[in-house]
Amino acid sequence: MSRPARRHFFISIDEEDIRRQADRSTARWRDRCPLSPIDGLAVAIKDQFAVAGTATTSGRAHAGHVSDADAVAVARLRRAGAILFGKCNMDELALGSSGCNPHHGCVRNPHDATRQSGGSSSGCAALVGAGITPLALGSDFGGSLRIPAAYCGAFALKPSYGRVPVAGMQSIVRSLEHVGPMASSVDGLIAAFQILTEHTVVLPQPHDLVFGICDAWLLRVEPPVRTVVEAVLAELARRRVRMRRVHLPDLDQAYAIGSLICAAEAAAAFPRSCRRGLGAAARLTLGIGDMISPAEYARALAARARFSSQMLAACADVDAIVLATTPRTAPRHRCGVLDEPQIAERLAFTMPFNLTGAPVVQAPCGRDALGLPVGVQFAAPLGADAAALALALAIELSGMHATSL
Amino acid sequence: MRIPRGIVAVLARLLQTPVIGYVLGRVMLRRLLRVLAASEARPR
């Protein structure tokens, strides 16, 4: 593997500070007084979160002011003894899902450097997928934790909306934004989630759960991905998890509603006076946001409420839904090219759960014939983060994440 | 109906031109609004 710097994983990294944090953690373990189970673990931070003493770019060319204080999520990790391991690359203003940043470079997929890492939490996912850091902190308003984690082979948790505070991060789309961890294991997700929420998680037994599967959604994925999802369903059945077929609303609808809300809110958060130096993709999305009238935005919000209640009704009898995270594995890099159909295709699978605010765990559950990771989502009702984690843990324990087709 | 990939790619390379960016944005917005209108028309 080439050096991480060439793969554009980081926007900024202070090696001296990392060494100082590591020395302090070593001393705590030597004195047998670690601050938490993650004391001494390296946590990559998406460059959307304030870290005291560093500038936050949110993927732009120029950083704003240097922060005096950590974002709340970062502060909780620091208090737990985690080593803050650099500010990670991301799609500019998180308005992308390819991992290509016009100023800081395209993040390379650790499994195949010719492939996309996915985004927008691209550097975080690549670092965890490459085994460089066991944990990362990212955000997700359309799939930004789950898409890159699926492409790079990392676990990710998009917690229930509001479970992890957004204070101190540069929030782009406040009404859909979730803060959550990525990890190299479900145990890592659980440990980070407990620290980020300051609550203990008790997992239910998988055989007490009922999961739902939507045939229409399953049929929309490519054969290698479908094979992995079907293997996950078979493994859950083997573990006596009951299955029920559910009829869920149209995926394209969710993509359209979510995209309208994202564009409108992002344009409001970044008015024209703040857009100097932005790349083409971010400018395009913000430009679309400018064109959305208040009445159209209100229609999108009403459609979101309708979609959420349809999802709630369809999932009333299940504890979680199982579906692919992306309809295909990581595509090839096409830097500078805006592939709108590809974006629509992948966000359609992740956006529904930003509209509902539901918790989702993305788990790497196998590989395609090229050795690229395939991700599967476990989506539970709002507040039932533990159910999604329990199903993902059951799959991880089966060893499926390491298998190839 | 989706915009063919080739056309999107060419347009994207011309995006540095504000006019092209505006036109592409308009096309994309119209498509999103069409899907939104279709979802509103569905029986509840």
Interface residues (C-beta under 8 A of the other chain):
Chain A: D250 D252 Q253 Y255 A256 I257 S259 L260 A263 A280 A281 R283 L284 G287 I288 M291 I292 E296 R299 A300 A303 R306 F307 R334 G336 V337 L338 D339 E340 P341 Q342 A344
Chain B: R2 I3 R5 V8 A9 L11 A12 R13 L15 Q16 G21 Y22 L24 G25 R26 M28 L29 R31 L32 L33 V35 L36 A38 S39 E40 R44
